Amino acid sequence: MTEQGNPSENGTDSQPRLPDTLRLGSVHLTVTDLDRSVGFYEKGIGLRLHRREDGVAAMGVGGEDLLVLYGEPGARRAGRHAGLYHYALLFPSREELARVAVRLAATRTPIQGASDHGTHEAIYLPDPDGNGIELAADRPRGLWPRPLDYAGGPHRLDVEGLMTAVGGEGPAARVGPSLVVGHVHLHVGDLQRGLGFYRDTLGFDLMTFMPGAAAFVSAGGYHHHLGFNVWRGEGVPPLPEGTVGLRHWTVVLERSVDVDAVGARAGAAGIATEDHGGGLLVRDPWGIAVLFVTPEALET
């Protein structure tokens, strides 16, 4: 679903398409103090520490890793550069989102805002290094606004209504096992170049386009697996080395042939790829890396 007046439509014979079964995997972040960050995610959100060694901590809810943190004490805060705006942890229900809201309140974890996007409800907060986090729960697809259009901005989240979903419950000990990474949202320097990479080369479908502001792309009709914006300014440069922020994010494809197809399209476009973690790493025009893997690669 695309906004009227956007650059082009999806679904042409020549348009590459990622599989509808696509899902997102782990988000990899640089942080300055690994102990502090692990404590934040355990206490504030309720994630579990899966493993920790050599300055790297993997976290999640007991299954696949959702978040991998790399401790670099000398890393600098990001300025006006391309990079992470936020990543979203997607809860399976409104009730589960309400439960994490109870935890945030009980632990006095600061938030930046709370919004109702029509497609989903969301709470926003930073980690200790300023990496943006969205805690979200989708509405059923049949209740999504049509056409999908974020141009008018979100509504304020009905926090009181959200909290009534769990009555007077206290904070749960841990997040339930159905938590996943829902989407990633990036700062980039040019929307058209972003579309040229994420839609025309990788094969995401364009769902919503906001001229001069942002684009939202996905697979399988989802509202967005990826957003990218120019809110830090047109032409912002890549994130420098030694900076806090996104190292890479992960796309999980069911079949290795689909991963190979992404590599072939990147090669045809003159974009270098790297073998990494059992998958294929591709970098956008600002050096932001996305890793394509199969489920089998995640198990090794």
TACOR-V843834 format. One record per run of one state. SS is the DSSP state (alpha for helix, beta for strand, coil for the rest). FROM is the first residue (numbers start at 1). LEN is the number of residues. If there is no record, write none. Layout:
# TACOR-V843834
((SS & FROM & LEN) (SS & FROM & LEN))
This chain:
# TACOR-V843834
((coil & 1 & 22) (beta & 23 & 9) (coil & 32 & 2) (alpha & 34 & 12) (coil & 46 & 2) (beta & 48 & 6) (coil & 54 & 2) (beta & 56 & 5) (coil & 61 & 4) (beta & 65 & 7) (coil & 72 & 4) (beta & 76 & 1) (coil & 77 & 4) (beta & 81 & 1) (coil & 82 & 1) (beta & 83 & 9) (coil & 92 & 2) (alpha & 94 & 13) (coil & 107 & 6) (beta & 113 & 4) (coil & 117 & 3) (beta & 120 & 7) (coil & 127 & 5) (beta & 132 & 7) (coil & 139 & 2) (alpha & 141 & 3) (coil & 144 & 11) (beta & 155 & 2) (coil & 157 & 2) (alpha & 159 & 6) (coil & 165 & 15) (beta & 180 & 8) (coil & 188 & 3) (alpha & 191 & 12) (coil & 203 & 2) (beta & 205 & 6) (coil & 211 & 3) (beta & 214 & 5) (coil & 219 & 7) (beta & 226 & 4) (coil & 230 & 7) (beta & 237 & 1) (coil & 238 & 5) (beta & 243 & 1) (coil & 244 & 1) (beta & 245 & 8) (coil & 253 & 3) (alpha & 256 & 13) (coil & 269 & 4) (beta & 273 & 4) (coil & 277 & 2) (beta & 279 & 5) (coil & 284 & 5) (beta & 289 & 5) (coil & 294 & 1) (alpha & 295 & 4) (coil & 299 & 2))
